[in-house]
Amino acid sequence: MPPFPGSVAKFLAPDSTFHRRHGAITAFIAQREGRPVGRIAAIVNRSHNDYHKDKTGFFGFFDCVNDPAVAEALLAKAAEVLSKAGLEAIRGPYNPSINDDCGILLNGFEKQPVIGLPWNPSYYAALLEGLGFKKVRTLYVLSLPLHLQNPPERFLRIVERLKKRANLTTRPFQLKRLDEELKIVREVYNATLERNWGFVPIAMEDLLDSAEDIRAIADPRLLLIGESQGRDAGVAITLPNFNEILAAVKNTPHWLRLPHIFFLMKTQKIKACRQTVLGVVPEFRDRGLHAWLVYEQFCEAKKHYTYATLGWLEDTNAEIIEVCQIVGGLPDREWGLFEKAV
């Protein structure tokens, strides 16, 4: 699946938000007889190491032919950069942080990629393990055939009681005030995911940097802010699967790709969506509001889309996984994060 034009290059630019706020990205291309056979980036993420008080380095933007020698050359080069920076481990792939695309796809290679979830050939995990990397985390997604599912009646009754008890309502994002809405997203995101392994707080500048991308592809009906007694209580963000558009321009000449994308955005209906963020403000936790938000997200998505992808989710996210299964979520694909000592 071709990435959106410029979406990788923007991270590598010397004046990127990542370089200004978080660290450094040093990118390499492996060549054989003048032809590229792989790529990698060594990533020094000061924000991660300051937050976790450790000395972990990262690799990302990894692509490689099925050749252990090429993979070894790429990862050795990245490890060399990280070692010179005083780091003691190499973990990845992160593109370039845990708040962006990350992981090696472990199964479901025949399925069409979903927005924000990387695809790779099936041999990548074996290449890493052959070089001594160990899988340190598994990330899960669930699939939800919206057109076939309705939440159980018992679940609906629970949600209705919650709505009445806490005076719960939802409203869509106001895209004209997106910068202000993102302040709520940042608060909820950082408060909700702080318990996740490898978590790094997302900065407002990072969110503002992605605001234009959100404006370009978002469906405002699926950007929901939950309120209790008129106060912000949670956020549920679902994005259309823009990869359906990118799949359609796969064979379009490079110089025509961007106009073709814009044309399809006007004329092609996207059938699937992906739940990317779902969180509740700390003071409203343990009141069942996660179930309510999932339900509201489900109902709104079902009006406009046929399928949904939920996640990714860490295996420690037991409450969210359980609620997603109640509304009909089915096990789908897994991604792995790998690590070894430098």
Stockholm file with secondary structure:
# STOCKHOLM 1.0

chainA/1-342         MPPFPGSVAKFLAPDSTFHRRHGAITAFIAQREGRPVGRIAAIVNRSHNDYHKDKTGFFGFFDCVNDPAVAEALLAKAAEVLSKAGLEAIRGPYNPSINDDCGILLNGFEKQPVIGLPWNPSYYAALLEGLGFKKVRTLYVLSLPLHLQNPPERFLRIVERLKKRANLTTRPFQLKRLDEELKIVREVYNATLERNWGFVPIAMEDLLDSAEDIRAIADPRLLLIGESQGRDAGVAITLPNFNEILAAVKNTPHWLRLPHIFFLMKTQKIKACRQTVLGVVPEFRDRGLHAWLVYEQFCEAKKHYTYATLGWLEDTNAEIIEVCQIVGGLPDREWGLFEKAV
#=GR chainA/1-342 SS CCCCTTTTHHHHSTTSHHHHHTEEEEEEEEEETTEEEEEEEEEEEHHHHHHHTSCEEEEEEEEECSCHHHHHHHHHHHHHHHHHTTCCEEEECEESSTTSEECEECSCTTSCCCTTSCCCCTTHHHHHHHTTCEEEEEEEEEEEEGGGCCCCHHHHHHHHHHHHHHTEEEEECCGGGHHHHHHHHHHHHHHHHTTSTTCCCCCHHHHHHHHHHHHHHCCGGGEEEEEETTEEEEEEEEEECTHHHHHHTTTSCHHHHHHHHHHHHHHCCCCEEEEEEEEECGGGTTSSHHHHHHHHHHHHHHHHCSEEEEEEEETTCHHHHHHHHHTTCEEEEEEEEEEEEC
#=GC SS_cons         CCCCTTTTHHHHSTTSHHHHHTEEEEEEEEEETTEEEEEEEEEEEHHHHHHHTSCEEEEEEEEECSCHHHHHHHHHHHHHHHHHTTCCEEEECEESSTTSEECEECSCTTSCCCTTSCCCCTTHHHHHHHTTCEEEEEEEEEEEEGGGCCCCHHHHHHHHHHHHHHTEEEEECCGGGHHHHHHHHHHHHHHHHTTSTTCCCCCHHHHHHHHHHHHHHCCGGGEEEEEETTEEEEEEEEEECTHHHHHHTTTSCHHHHHHHHHHHHHHCCCCEEEEEEEEECGGGTTSSHHHHHHHHHHHHHHHHCSEEEEEEEETTCHHHHHHHHHTTCEEEEEEEEEEEEC
//
